[in-house]
Amino acid sequence: MSSYSVVIPAFNAAATIAETLRSVVAQSIKPEAIIIVDDGSTDDTVAVINAMNLPVRVLRQENEGPGSATTRGFAALSTPLVATLDADDLWLPNKIEEQFAHFSRSQGTSGVFTHMRSFRDDRPDAAEVAAVPGWSRSTMMIRREVVDAVGPIVDPTGGRGEMIDWIARAREAGFILDMLGQALALRRIRPGSLSHGRDAQRDRGYVEVARLAMQRRARNKAGSA
């Protein structure tokens, strides 16, 4: 069985990072390393992490975005598999075990994602019944070669859409990404988070991601003509 590490980008996550970390250390298969990249937090995120006295490594950088922070975490790891998680989301205890099992069954798979359910008001026990495919950082487990081949996760203008772009680039590079049917992660919805509600400024990132995808397709079409 291959070993894995975890990367968690964190920005002003003092209120949620402890619960997130507890969901990581509660996994039935423990990680070899946990890297938290503090993306220029101005609250007590790092103090909360340190007070937990867990075997984690904290890297710090100026506020550059979750994609930049995740990329920096990737660079600090060398395990064959890497899992990622946002600093306000949670994993169910058997998430990693189920992903390992899928990798064992599907040797050609380069990345495994899972379904996820959302919860509000700090009530993970009252998560929504409906689960959705989690093509997101909080469900992703990938082989190291995907990181090396696809390159950095780029934060678009507005701060939303960086994982959509990176996952699209991974597919375009020929990597097989699978989705498990089980809901094995919980997404926290709270005011101020990147995933909360519609925001014209933040949503500009989705437009930029779509534009970049069209440009890549045009270049690929021209190259094959």
C-alpha positions as CSV (number, residue, x, y, z in Angstrom):
1,M,0.0,0.0,0.0
2,S,1.4,3.4,-1.0
3,S,1.8,6.2,1.6
4,Y,0.1,9.5,1.3
5,S,0.5,13.1,2.6
6,V,-2.1,15.8,3.1
7,V,-2.0,19.5,2.0
8,I,-4.3,22.0,3.6
9,P,-4.2,25.7,2.5
10,A,-5.5,27.9,5.2
11,F,-6.5,31.6,5.4
12,N,-8.1,33.0,8.5
13,A,-9.2,29.6,9.5
14,A,-8.9,29.8,13.3
15,A,-12.6,29.0,13.8
16,T,-12.5,25.8,11.7
17,I,-9.0,24.4,11.4
18,A,-9.1,22.3,14.6
19,E,-12.2,20.4,13.5
20,T,-10.7,19.9,10.0
21,L,-7.4,18.6,11.4
22,R,-9.3,16.2,13.8
23,S,-11.0,14.7,10.7
24,V,-7.6,14.1,9.1
25,V,-6.0,12.4,12.1
26,A,-9.2,10.3,12.6
27,Q,-8.7,8.6,9.2
28,S,-8.5,4.8,9.4
29,I,-5.3,5.0,7.3
30,K,-3.0,7.7,8.8
31,P,-1.0,10.1,6.6
32,E,2.7,10.1,6.5
33,A,2.8,13.9,6.7
34,I,0.3,16.8,7.1
35,I,1.3,20.2,5.6
36,I,-0.7,23.3,6.4
37,V,0.2,26.3,4.3
38,D,-0.9,29.5,6.1
39,D,-1.8,31.9,3.3
40,G,-1.1,35.2,5.1
41,S,-3.7,34.8,7.8
42,T,-4.4,37.7,10.1
43,D,-6.2,35.8,12.8
44,D,-5.1,33.0,15.2
45,T,-4.9,30.2,12.7
46,V,-1.3,29.2,13.4
47,A,-1.8,29.6,17.2
48,V,-4.8,27.2,17.1
49,I,-2.8,24.7,15.1
50,N,0.2,24.9,17.4
51,A,-2.1,24.5,20.5
52,M,-3.4,21.1,19.1
53,N,0.1,19.6,19.4
54,L,-0.3,17.4,16.4
55,P,2.4,16.1,14.0
56,V,1.8,18.8,11.4
57,R,4.2,21.1,9.5
58,V,3.1,24.7,9.0
59,L,4.5,26.7,6.1
60,R,3.7,30.5,5.9
61,Q,3.5,32.8,2.9
62,E,2.0,36.1,2.0
63,N,-1.7,36.0,0.9
64,E,-1.5,34.7,-2.7
65,G,-4.6,32.4,-2.8
66,P,-5.5,28.8,-2.1
67,G,-4.1,27.6,-5.4
68,S,-0.7,29.1,-4.6
69,A,-0.8,27.7,-1.1
70,T,-1.7,24.2,-2.3
71,T,1.1,24.3,-4.9
72,R,3.6,25.2,-2.2
73,G,2.4,22.3,-0.1
74,F,2.8,20.0,-3.0
75,A,6.5,21.1,-3.4
76,A,7.2,20.1,0.2
77,L,6.0,16.5,-0.2
78,S,7.4,13.4,-1.9
79,T,4.9,10.6,-1.1
80,P,3.4,8.6,-4.0
81,L,-0.1,9.9,-3.2
82,V,-1.3,13.3,-2.1
83,A,-4.7,14.3,-0.6
84,T,-5.9,17.8,-0.3
85,L,-8.5,19.5,1.9
86,D,-9.8,23.0,2.5
87,A,-9.3,24.4,6.0
88,D,-13.1,24.5,6.8
89,D,-14.2,21.2,5.3
90,L,-14.2,17.7,6.9
91,W,-13.4,14.1,5.9
92,L,-15.4,11.1,7.1
93,P,-13.1,8.5,8.8
94,N,-13.1,6.0,5.9
95,K,-12.5,8.5,3.1
96,I,-8.8,7.7,2.5
97,E,-9.4,3.9,3.0
98,E,-12.0,3.9,0.2
99,Q,-9.8,5.9,-2.1
100,F,-6.8,3.6,-1.5
101,A,-9.1,0.6,-2.3
102,H,-10.1,2.2,-5.6
103,F,-6.5,2.9,-6.6
104,S,-5.7,-0.8,-5.8
105,R,-8.6,-1.9,-8.1
106,S,-7.9,0.6,-10.9
107,Q,-4.2,0.7,-11.5
108,G,-4.6,3.1,-14.4
109,T,-6.4,5.7,-12.3
110,S,-4.3,8.8,-11.5
111,G,-6.8,10.6,-9.2
112,V,-9.8,9.7,-7.1
113,F,-12.5,12.1,-5.9
114,T,-15.6,11.4,-3.8
115,H,-19.1,12.8,-3.5
116,M,-19.7,15.3,-0.7
117,R,-22.5,16.8,1.3
118,S,-22.8,20.4,2.6
119,F,-23.6,21.6,6.1
120,R,-24.3,25.0,7.7
121,D,-24.2,26.7,11.1
122,D,-21.3,24.5,12.3
123,R,-23.5,21.4,12.3
124,P,-21.8,18.6,10.4
125,D,-24.2,16.2,12.1
126,A,-27.0,17.9,10.2
127,A,-25.4,17.8,6.8
128,E,-27.7,17.9,3.8
129,V,-29.0,14.5,2.7
130,A,-28.3,15.2,-1.0
131,A,-24.7,14.4,-2.1
132,V,-23.0,15.9,-5.1
133,P,-19.9,14.9,-7.0
134,G,-17.0,16.6,-5.3
135,W,-14.7,17.7,-8.1
136,S,-12.9,19.8,-5.5
137,R,-9.8,20.1,-3.4
138,S,-11.5,18.6,-0.3
139,T,-12.1,15.3,-1.9
140,M,-9.1,14.9,-4.2
141,M,-6.4,12.2,-3.9
142,I,-3.9,12.1,-6.7
143,R,-0.7,10.3,-7.7
144,R,2.5,12.4,-7.4
145,E,3.1,12.3,-11.1
146,V,-0.1,14.3,-11.8
147,V,1.3,17.1,-9.7
148,D,4.6,17.0,-11.5
149,A,3.1,16.9,-15.0
150,V,0.2,19.4,-14.6
151,G,2.1,22.1,-12.7
152,P,0.9,24.8,-10.3
153,I,-2.7,25.4,-9.3
154,V,-3.3,29.0,-10.6
155,D,-5.5,31.4,-8.7
156,P,-7.7,33.3,-11.2
157,T,-9.0,36.8,-10.7
158,G,-11.7,36.7,-8.0
159,G,-10.3,33.7,-6.2
160,R,-12.8,31.1,-7.5
161,G,-12.3,28.3,-10.1
162,E,-8.7,27.4,-9.5
163,M,-9.5,23.7,-9.0
164,I,-11.9,23.6,-12.0
165,D,-9.0,24.8,-14.1
166,W,-6.4,22.4,-12.6
167,I,-8.6,19.4,-12.9
168,A,-9.4,20.3,-16.5
169,R,-5.7,20.6,-17.3
170,A,-5.1,17.2,-15.7
171,R,-7.7,15.6,-17.9
172,E,-6.3,17.4,-21.0
173,A,-2.9,15.9,-20.1
174,G,-4.5,12.4,-20.4
175,F,-4.8,11.5,-16.7
176,I,-7.7,9.4,-15.6
177,L,-9.7,10.9,-12.8
178,D,-12.4,8.8,-11.1
179,M,-15.4,9.7,-8.9
180,L,-16.5,7.5,-6.1
181,G,-20.2,7.2,-5.5
182,Q,-19.9,7.5,-1.7
183,A,-20.2,10.9,0.1
184,L,-16.9,10.8,2.1
185,A,-16.4,14.6,2.7
186,L,-18.4,17.4,4.2
187,R,-18.3,20.9,2.8
188,R,-18.9,23.8,5.3
189,I,-21.0,26.7,4.0
190,R,-20.4,29.8,6.0
191,P,-20.4,33.6,5.3
192,G,-17.1,34.8,4.0
193,S,-15.9,31.5,2.6
194,L,-15.0,31.2,-1.0
195,S,-17.9,28.8,-1.6
196,H,-20.6,30.9,0.1
197,G,-23.2,32.4,-2.2
198,R,-22.9,34.2,-5.5
199,D,-20.4,37.1,-5.7
200,A,-19.8,39.0,-9.0
201,Q,-16.2,39.8,-8.1
202,R,-15.3,36.3,-7.0
203,D,-17.2,34.6,-9.8
204,R,-15.0,36.4,-12.3
205,G,-12.6,33.5,-11.7
206,Y,-15.0,31.1,-13.4
207,V,-15.1,33.3,-16.5
208,E,-11.4,33.4,-16.6
209,V,-11.1,29.6,-16.2
210,A,-13.6,29.1,-19.1
211,R,-11.6,31.5,-21.3
212,L,-8.3,29.7,-20.5
213,A,-9.9,26.3,-21.4
214,M,-11.1,27.7,-24.7
215,Q,-7.6,29.0,-25.5
216,R,-6.1,25.6,-24.7
217,R,-8.6,23.9,-27.0
218,A,-7.9,26.3,-29.8
219,R,-4.1,25.8,-29.5
220,N,-4.5,22.0,-29.4
221,K,-6.8,22.1,-32.5
222,A,-4.3,24.3,-34.3
223,G,-1.4,22.1,-33.4
224,S,-3.2,19.0,-34.7
225,A,-4.3,20.6,-38.0
